[in-house]
Amino acid sequence: MSFSEDIQQLELIIRRLEEERMPLEEALSLFRRGTEVFRGCRSFLREASQEIRLLSENDPDDVTGSPWAPESAGSPGRPDPSSPASETSKEEKSERI
């Protein structure tokens, strides 16, 4: 199955577990299947992340050289205010005007 199909299957399993009444044995079986699918998705994402890092290492346009860390990034389209790269002196701002 593809990653997208696995995600759809996982969503279906979750929906069934949350919404349907079923015997404990059936619920446990569904839960087991869900954990298998989840582990496969997690493995796929880890491999994709590693591949992206490897491909980015050889990219001459990649000036950062470090992996993307979404938890430390600013809002989309805006720089992170705590990042040194986002600090602009008053002189630099006035030069732009």
C-alpha positions in Angstrom: 0.0 0.0 0.0 1.1 3.6 -0.5 1.6 6.1 2.4 -1.7 7.8 1.4 -3.6 4.6 1.5 -2.1 3.7 4.9 -3.2 7.0 6.3 -6.7 6.5 5.0 -6.8 3.0 6.5 -5.5 4.4 9.8 -8.2 7.1 9.8 -10.9 4.4 9.1 -9.6 2.3 12.0 -9.6 5.2 14.4 -13.2 6.2 13.3 -14.4 2.7 13.8 -12.9 2.4 17.2 -14.3 5.8 18.3 -17.8 5.4 16.8 -18.8 1.8 16.6 -19.8 -0.6 19.4 -18.0 -3.9 19.0 -16.8 -6.8 21.1 -13.5 -6.2 22.9 -11.8 -8.9 20.8 -12.7 -7.1 17.6 -11.6 -3.7 19.1 -8.3 -5.1 20.2 -7.7 -6.7 16.7 -8.5 -3.3 15.1 -6.2 -1.5 17.6 -3.4 -4.0 16.7 -3.8 -3.4 13.0 -3.8 0.3 13.6 -0.5 0.2 15.5 1.0 -1.8 12.6 -0.2 0.7 10.1 1.0 3.6 12.3 4.5 2.0 12.6 4.7 1.6 8.9 3.8 5.3 8.3 6.3 6.5 10.9 9.0 4.4 9.3 8.2 5.8 5.9 8.3 9.4 7.2 11.6 8.8 8.9 13.1 7.4 5.7 11.7 10.3 3.7 13.2 12.8 6.2 16.6 11.1 6.0 16.5 11.2 2.2 15.6 14.9 2.2 18.5 15.6 4.5 20.9 13.7 2.3 19.7 15.4 -0.9 19.9 18.8 0.8 23.5 18.3 1.8 24.5 18.3 -1.8 22.3 21.3 -2.8 24.5 24.3 -3.5 21.5 26.6 -2.9 21.0 25.3 0.6 22.8 27.9 2.7 21.8 26.6 6.1 23.1 23.1 6.0 21.0 22.1 8.9 17.8 20.0 9.1 14.4 21.8 9.2 13.0 22.1 12.8 9.3 23.1 12.6 9.0 23.6 16.3 11.6 26.4 16.2 10.3 28.0 13.0 8.3 31.3 13.0 4.9 31.6 11.4 4.6 30.7 7.8 5.9 33.5 5.6 7.4 35.3 8.7 10.9 34.9 10.1 11.3 33.6 13.6 11.8 36.8 15.8 14.3 35.0 18.0 16.4 34.0 15.1 19.6 36.0 14.6 18.9 36.2 10.9 15.7 38.1 11.5 17.4 40.8 13.5 17.8 43.9 11.4 19.4 47.0 12.7 17.7 50.4 12.4 20.4 51.5 10.0 19.7 48.5 7.7 16.0 49.2 7.7 16.5 52.9 6.9 18.9 52.0 4.0 16.1 49.9 2.5 13.6 52.8 2.5 
